[in-house]
Amino acid sequence: MTLEELVACDNAAQKMQMVTAAVEELLVAAQRQDRLTVGVYESAKLMNVDPDSVVLCLLAIDEEEEDDIALQIHFTLIQSFCCDNDINIVRVSGMQRLAQLLGEPAETQGTTEARDLHCLLVTNPHTDSWKSHGLVEVASYCEESRGNNQWVPYISLQER
């Protein structure tokens, strides 16, 4: 491996760390400010009613769920809708870290059903000009990825 290749690999790793941190920061801030819609069906309802308020769609899945055909169909439909409405999309793995960030209980009790974290929408109402450093960073990453013909960029959230 040449020096240039080593530097490029190191820069790519640093960029991924920055984007991952930005996603984590954005999710926490969006939830705190009630700008986060959680769940495939809840997200579909919101996108049907007010797609212009959606600024980012996160599709989360772990490797063991990759064979879930119904979930893959939902993802395909959501991705298509997001592309048609110029909504940035990021594919995410690390469901445990995602649950941790959103304050989900580690184990659900018999009466409590876990929320569906497979689709998350970050919204920005038209009347508000909420600016988040995390949102700007993620949007920039999505735009850069599209420029490299990667229409749905992927990041991995690491457990801590």
N, C-alpha and C positions, 0 to 999 in steps of 0.2 A: 504494500500500500504506500502510495506517495504521500508526501507532506501535505499537498493540496487536498487529497482525499481524506486524510486524517482531520484536517482543519474543517472541511465541509461536514464530516460526520459529527464532530464536536459542536459545530454551530447548529446543526439540525437537532441534536440532543438538547442543547440549551433552549432552542426555540420551542421544542415540545414541552419542556419543563415550564417555560413561561406561559404557554397557552393553557396547559393543565392547571396551573395556579390561577390563571385568569378565569377559567371556567368555574373553578371551585369558589373563587371570590364572587363571581357573578351570581352563582346559584344561591349562595348565602344572602347576598344583598337583595336579590330579587324576592326571595322568600320573606325576608324581613319587611320588605316594602309592599308585600302582597301583589307582586308582579309575576308570580310563578303559577302556572297551571300544570297539575300533575295528573298523569293517566292518559292512556290512549283514547278512551271514549270522551273524557273531559276535554282533551286537546282537540279532537275532531269537532266537537260541538262549538268550541270557541272559534276555530278556524272557519267554520261555516257561518257564524254570526258576524264576526269582526276580524277578518284576516289581516287587515291593515294595522291592527294593534300588535301583531306578533312580530318580534324582531329576531328571535332565535328559536330553533327547534333542536332539542337534543334527543336522539334516539339511543336508548341504553339497552345493551344486551350483553350477557356473558356467554362464553364459549359453549357451556352446556345447554344453552337455550337456542343456539343457532339452528337447530333442527325443527323448531316450532313453526310449522307452516303458517298457521293462523297469524302469528306475530309477524312473520316475514311479509305476509300479504298486507297487514295493517301498515307496516313500515313502508312498503312500496307505494301504497296509496298516499300516505302522509308526505313522503318525499316528493311525489309527483305534484301534490298540491302546493308544497313549499316552493318548488321550482317555478310553478306557474305564477306564484304570488311574490316572487323575489324575497323569500324568507331564507336566511342563512340556516344551514343544517349541519350538525356535527354528530357523528356516530361515536358512542362512548361505551367503553367496557369498564367494569369495576363497580358492579351493583352494590356491593357491601360498602364501599367508600361513598357512593352516592347516597345510600340510606343514612350513613353516618353524618354526612354534610347536612342533610335535610332533617336531622333529629329524629329519625325513625327509631322506634324501640328495637333493641338487638333481637329480641325474640317476642313474637306476638303472643299475647295470652289467648286463651280459648275464645274470649268474647271480642277481641280486637282483631280486625282483618288488616293485613298490611296493605298500604297504598300501592297502586300500580305505578312503578317508577320507570316504565319502559319508554314513556314519551313525556318530555318536559318542554313547556313553552314559556319563554320569557316575553313578557308583554311591555309595551310602552304606549300608554293611552295617548291619543292625538292631542289632548289638551295639555299634556305634560312633555317637557323636554328633558327627561331623565338621562343623565350622562353618567355612565359607569366606566371606569378605566378597564374593567374586565370585559365589558361589552365591546368597547372599541378594539381591544386586543383580539378578541375572538372573531369579530367581524373582519378585521384585517387578515387574520389567519385563513378564514373562509375564502376571502377574495383572492389571496395568494394561492391557495389550493386550487381554486377554479382556474386560475391562470396556468397551472400545471396540469390541467385536465383531470383533476381529482375533484369531482363534483360534490362528494360527500366525504369530507375529511374525517379521520378517525383519531381519537385520543384514548389513552388508557389511564383511568384514575387508579392510583396506587394506594393500597391500605396503609394506614399509619398507626 
